[in-house]
Amino acid sequence: MTAKWTKCGAGTYLVNNVCTACAAGTYSTGGVNSCTACPAGKYTSSTGQGSCSTCAAGTYNTGTGNTTCKSCEAGYYCTGGAHKAVCSAGT
């Protein structure tokens, strides 16, 4: 008897021998049994992603498993990713 193994592609993971899309906010590089939450400063806005995108300049996010990036508020500057800092006095 030969065992049959299913290897899932990027953006999916194996559930009961069926490849299933990762949820928004998570990703997989393929061949795994679970998805990984996007780290702070990164996000996925749709299901089935093989990697996370980095927040653009003027936006940021914190925590993990993000599906969007937040706009930088007045009085702060954001260089992208998870970076958000208070503007210096006079700027």
C-alpha angles and dihedrals in degrees: 000000000000122000116230115219124196116213113197122213129235114303094027139081135197120264117171090339091306123112108236128190117251114245122252109277091038137075143186132202090214136261093064137116097226143028125246124229114243110253125240111293093030136080148174117213098191139041126266100036125161094201142009125253122230119242110255125240110286091035137074144167136198132205123032136286095040122172097189142017123242123234114249110256125233111277093033136081126215124195093188133271114051095327116122120155137171114256116248119255111281094023 
